[in-house]
Amino acid sequence: MSAPWFDAPAPLLPEVLDLNGRWMGCKPAVICDDKTLSWREFHRQLCQVANGLRDDGLQTGDRVAVLMDNSPDMLVILFGIIVAGGVTVPLNPLVADPGLANMIRDAGAIAVFASEAQAPRLEPQRAEPGNVRHWYATGGGEAGWTSYDDWRATQSGGAPAVPLRDEDECNIIYSSGTTGQPKGIVHTHRRRLDWFYDLAIALRYDRASVNLCSIGLFSNISWAGMGCTLLTGGTVVIMRSFDAEDWLATVEARGVTHSAMVPVQFQRILSSPSFAETDLGTIKSLMCCGSPLGTDLKQAIMARLSPQLVELYGLTEGLITTLEPEDAVDRLSSVGKPLMGIDLLILDENDQPCAAGEAGEIVGRGRHLMAGYHEREAANRDATWTDGSGRRWLRTGDIGRLDEAGFLFLVDRKKDMIISGGMNLYPADIEATLADHPEVEEAAVIAVDSERWGESPLAVVVGDADPDALVAWTNERVGRHQRIVGAVVVNELPRNANGKILKRQLRDQYRDWLSNH
């Protein structure tokens, strides 16, 4: 038989949402505060956004930027753009105004959606000539902006007929905290949907899933939770901002089954006064990602919050590993094995594959990887390793090792590596020692300039430790070449919106520390 008798192409995301809208009907799709959208109403609003954009001249592949605070409208807009055949470009509100303007220009966005609180930040750019032809604002709306509520209300709720191909662009996500030249990560429709499919299996989503989004919806962490939930026909519960007490109350009130968070959020939940008295029995799976998860915290989460913890190591570029709860007991410090459809290698300094147990740069390939960086050919080349068969692998910039069973262990970030006296030092090794000190809550080890060694490690910690005593305590427990030259105690470590410690900011702040002490 030359072709399948019942020939139907694999659906892309707009068709999946259309089918769920028809078959899920009155089931809640989105909940935020006291507002609930059924699947039928959610899909109708998606189509209103899509039809409005097409009427305003959007063509398939046009990019639309979204600068909003968490809300049901933001979720509708993010995916309504995709239904229209546009490319969603979610922006991080924590990025400074010049950075936001730079991203909008870099993406070549033809339209911008902003929440009422964020719209004034874009006024200088709105007055400049550029690609943006339409500016939409939610809430009361700013002068010169189209009122989103009024605009959407006039549009048809029927699904638009927009033909899409697997390789058409779906979204562009800019790396968090972007400064200078922005770098947009492009995902195509097929790769993005495959990402949702395989993550949904790894994170144990189904049609009954109720996912609590507590991180900004611009974040790829939120996209994982949102995508898995919308794919399976579950319910997305949106927090406007994270608060540990609110998170606990929402889990109990809404019967939350899934949530994706960064380590610091888990810490705050476990420390909450309401934790012990909250019923968390509905939780089926929790995901932790975004920054390294210490073994002590990992054990505490599994013992006190939920044993069904999946730790995810991954890049917005698409490379992912997961540590399943069943494997965590025996390999607590591992980040697991590759997600389905992904392959990994560890490369030495000469770009040759390492043997099991040897540390080197993590590279990966598979169907989830980004199409590339938006209009950044040099960045694409820098991020590529080509093997002897001509296959392209993504360079992560992370240092790791694989054990004999294929479990991945992170060693450090390649860019965070300290070269002291010609020796490579990995801050994560020293940070793990600092974490054992009873008066250290958090620690970051960075390179400072050293006239003698080139670079030396400095500890920046949160806690009540005496700096001099901490230096002595640490240096008794690390290798001679790993000894820190000093310790600085601060109230908090700088982080981006995804909870990652901004080591570059710390390096800039303390680069000359040694020469001043």
BELDA-V247494 format. One record per helix or strand of 3 or more residues. SS is the DSSP state (H for helix, E for strand). FROM is the first residue (numbers start at 1). TO is the last residue. Records with the same first field share a line. If there is no record, write none. Layout:
# BELDA-V247494
SS=FROM-TO ; FROM-TO
This chain:
# BELDA-V247494
H=13-24 ; 39-55 ; 72-83 ; 97-107 ; 116-126 ; 148-153 ; 189-202 ; 220-232 ; 244-254 ; 263-270 ; 275-277 ; 295-305 ; 325-328 ; 377-382 ; 414-416 ; 427-434 ; 467-475 ; 480-482 ; 503-510 ; 514-516
E=28-32 ; 35-38 ; 63-67 ; 87-90 ; 111-114 ; 134-137 ; 169-174 ; 184-188 ; 210-213 ; 235-238 ; 258-261 ; 285-288 ; 309-314 ; 320-323 ; 336-338 ; 342-347 ; 360-366 ; 384-386 ; 392-402 ; 408-413 ; 418-420 ; 423-425 ; 440-450 ; 454-463 ; 486-490
